[in-house]
Amino acid sequence: MENDINKAYELINEASIITVLTGAGISSESGVPIFRGSEGLWNNYRPEELATPKAFFENPGIVWEWYDWRRSVMKKAEPNHGHYALSELERQKDKFTLITQNVDGLHQLAGSDNIIEMHGNLWEIRCTKCNNLEKNYQVPIPELPPKCSKCSEIMRPNIVWFGEIIPMQKIDRCIFAIEESDLFMIIGTSGLVEPAASFGFVAKEHNKTVIEINLDETPGTGLYDLSIKAKSGEVLPLLVDSGNTLN
């Protein structure tokens, strides 16, 4: 792994334009649970049952109770070394785009600016009638469901739910960032959730160098230029800070 880290450091150092994709793995190192599998059960519901337009239409109260609980869990989380390393990398490069599948806002807390949040943000709520968008950091939220300050209709989490489509404009921004980059990094994601799962293949089709950092192998592992099986919070600081290479 030492040789791979040193090679990754060289590739990052040589690149002027970098695009990064992050997934749940980077936030799990900050204590944010991955809301699937054994950790995904809440009051006998699974995320796939609650994070849907149908569930919200039928029982907005129970959906909001779940999100209020999620927000209480995430409120305790703090950015880790991986988040801060990416923030530092953004400051070092001519152009840097961070695409994230996460909704926890930890990249912003770490200081990253040019972020595309594919699945929304847990700290934003949107009116179901007038689409008024508000930041909301209350934990717990005093009234569930919360009401719009403009039209008094109920608000929903500004999250892309199961059964909803990520706006094409947002996907286009992601593809453009990948196509114009010198280097594409995929960090802490399983490579199973579309459309982000295909971004690595898009990068390779455009002859981009791709570095993957993840604890487990993914469907694209064998196709990428480098795949480092490790925690991003341990590896990323080595790749960004020139004083920490393994030479």
N, C-alpha and C positions, 0 to 999 in steps of 0.2 A: 504493500500500500504506500510505502514511503516514496517509491519512484512515481506512482500515480499522482500523489499530492504535489511533488515537485514539478511534474509535467503540467498539472493543472495550474499551478502558480505561474509558470512561464506563459501559458496560454492566456491567462487573465491579464498578466502584466503587459502582454503584447497587444491586446485588444483595445480599441478606442471606443467602440460601441457595443454594449453588452445588454442583453435581455435575459431576464431570469423568471422562471416559473416556480412558485412555491406551493406546497400542499400541506396537509394536516401534520406531516411529520415534523416540520420545523416548530409548529406551535405545541405539539405534544411534549416537546422538551421544556416548555414553559409551564407544564401542568394542565394544559387544555385537553380534556378528554376527547378521544375520537368517538363521535356519537354513532357508532355502529358496533355490531358484535356484542360482546358481553357488557360493554359500557353503554350501549345504546338504549337500554331499557329504562323507561321513566314511567312510573305508575301504570305498568303493564302496557304502555304504548311504545312503539318504535318511531324513530324519526320519519320513516317512510309513511307512517300513518298520520302524523301530525303536521309535517311540513308540506302540506298540499293545499291548493285553493279549495278543494272540496271540504276538507276538515275545517278550514277556517270559516267557510260559508255555513257549515252545519253547527259548529260550536266554537266561535271565536274566543270564548272565555278560556276553554281548556287549552287551546293552542297558545294563547298568551301566557297562561300559567307556566307552560313548558318553556317558552322563550324567556320569561322572567327568571326562571330557575337557571337556564343556560347563562343568562347575563350575570347572575349572581356568582356562578362558577368562574366565568371569564374575567369578572371584575378583579379577582384576586391574582390573576396571571400577570406576569411582567415579561417584557422582551428578554430573550436570552442572547448569548454571544453570537449566535447565527444571525439574528435580526440586526444586531448592531454592526456586524461585519458587512452585511449588505448595504446598510445605510452609509457606512464609510466608503464602500466601493462606489456608490452613486456619486459621492463627492469627488472621487478620484478620476472619474471617466468623463469624456467629452459628452457622451449621451448614455443614459442608463434607464431602462424601463423594467419595472417590477410587476409582473403579472401574478396575482395570487388567487388561489381557490378558497382561501381562508376568509372568515367574516369577523374575526376577533379584533381587528384594528391594531394588532401588536406591531406591525411594520411601521405604522404611523407613529406610534409611541417611541419607537427606536430612532425615528428621525428620517425615514424614507419619505420622499415627496412624490416622485413620478410613478404612481401606483394605478394599476387597472385591477379593480376588485370584480372578478368574474361573477361571483355569487352574491354580491351585495355586502352589506355591513350591518352587524348586529346592533350597532349603536345609532342606527338611523331608522326612523319610522315614517311611513308614507300613508297619506289619507286615501281611503278606498273610494272616495268620491271625487275630490278636486286634485288629487295627486300632490298635494302640499307635502314637501319633504322637510323633516326636522331632525336635528341631532338630539339624542336623548340618552343621558348617562345616569338616569335615576335607577337605583337598585335598592329596594324593589320599586317598581312603578306604582304610584299611589292608587291609580284607578285602572282596572283592567276590564275590557280593553281601553286603552287610552283614546282620548277624543281629539280631533283636529282643532287647532287653535283658530282656524279660519272659518270652517264651516260646521264644526261640531260633530261631524260623522266619525265613525271609528277608524282608527289607524291600524296598519298592519306592519310587521317587520319588513324592512326594505331588503328582503332576501329573495333570491331566485329559488322558488319551491320546486319540488318534484312535479313534473307535468307542465312546468312553465319553461319558456325558451329564453335563453340569454339573448339580449338585444344584439342584432346583427352588427350594429355600429361598434359595439364593444368587441365583438369577435374580430371584426376588421382591424381595429386598433391593435389587437394582439398579433395578428398575422403580419401587419405592416412592421411592427416592432421587431419581430423575428426576422423578417426578410431584409431589413436594413442593418441588422446587427452583424458584428464580426464573430460573436460568440454567444451561444445560447446555453444557459445553465438550467437544469431541472433538479429541484431540491425538495426532498421529503414528500414525494407524491407517488402513489402506487401505479400511476399510468393506466388506470381502469375507468376513470370518469371522463366522459366526453363533454365538450370538445377538446378540453385540455390534454387528454390522453394522446391526441394526434399531433400536438404541437412539435414534439420531438421529430416526428416523421416529416412534418412540413419543413423543419429546419434542415434536415438531411437532404430533402429534395432540392433545396436551394443551396446545397454545398456549404452549409454552415458547420462550424465546429460545435459539437455538443458535449457538455460535461454533465453527468448525472451523479448526484449525491443522495444516497438512500440506504437505509438499513437492509432492505430486501431487494432482490432482483425484480425487475419489471418487464413487461412485454417488449420494451425497447432496449433493454440493457445491452444485448449483443450487437446492436446497430450503432450505438453511440461511440464517440471517439475515446471517451474515458468514463468508466463507471466506478465510483468509489463507494464501497459498502461501509458506511460509518455514520455517526450522528453529525448532522450539519452544524450543530453548536460547537462541536469539537474541531471539525475540519475547516469551516469557513474562515475563522480567524487566522488560520495558517496560510490561507490562500490570499488574504487581503493585506495583512501586515507583513511587509518585507523583512522585518526582523524576526519573524517566526517560522521561516522555512525550515525544512528538516535536513538541510545540508550539513 
